[in-house]
Amino acid sequence: MSGSRHNDHMNLKPPFDRITIESAKMGGRPCIRGMLMTVRRALEILATYPDRQELFKDYPDLQEEDLQQAVAFAATTVDGIIDLHFDAA
């Protein structure tokens, strides 16, 4: 690879198709739809906002499906049994 930069980008397949992993973005941590929002941060936001309307007012780029996938993704990783179904892009 002379002179070219290698940018690893992985798209997850359903049920985690809104979760993206890019080695050059957010330290390779799972993010929401390629945004600079990690799954972890989405979970922290979800935990601190009991009112969804307020959450979406403060974070208009987030969608309900993003939050649902973040929770499901986290739940599957707790036991270390997640099958990520990578699609190299």
ChimeraX attribute file (.defattr): number of C-alpha atoms within 10 A of each C-alpha:
attribute: neighborCount
match mode: 1-to-1
recipient: residues
	/A:1	5
	/A:2	4
	/A:3	5
	/A:4	6
	/A:5	7
	/A:6	9
	/A:7	11
	/A:8	13
	/A:9	18
	/A:10	19
	/A:11	20
	/A:12	19
	/A:13	15
	/A:14	11
	/A:15	12
	/A:16	20
	/A:17	16
	/A:18	20
	/A:19	25
	/A:20	24
	/A:21	22
	/A:22	18
	/A:23	15
	/A:24	12
	/A:25	19
	/A:26	15
	/A:27	10
	/A:28	15
	/A:29	18
	/A:30	25
	/A:31	23
	/A:32	26
	/A:33	19
	/A:34	17
	/A:35	14
	/A:36	13
	/A:37	17
	/A:38	23
	/A:39	23
	/A:40	16
	/A:41	14
	/A:42	18
	/A:43	15
	/A:44	11
	/A:45	15
	/A:46	17
	/A:47	9
	/A:48	9
	/A:49	13
	/A:50	10
	/A:51	9
	/A:52	11
	/A:53	11
	/A:54	11
	/A:55	16
	/A:56	14
	/A:57	10
	/A:58	12
	/A:59	12
	/A:60	10
	/A:61	12
	/A:62	17
	/A:63	12
	/A:64	10
	/A:65	10
	/A:66	20
	/A:67	18
	/A:68	14
	/A:69	19
	/A:70	24
	/A:71	16
	/A:72	13
	/A:73	18
	/A:74	15
	/A:75	13
	/A:76	13
	/A:77	12
	/A:78	9
	/A:79	8
	/A:80	9
	/A:81	9
	/A:82	12
	/A:83	10
	/A:84	18
	/A:85	14
	/A:86	15
	/A:87	10
	/A:88	9
	/A:89	9
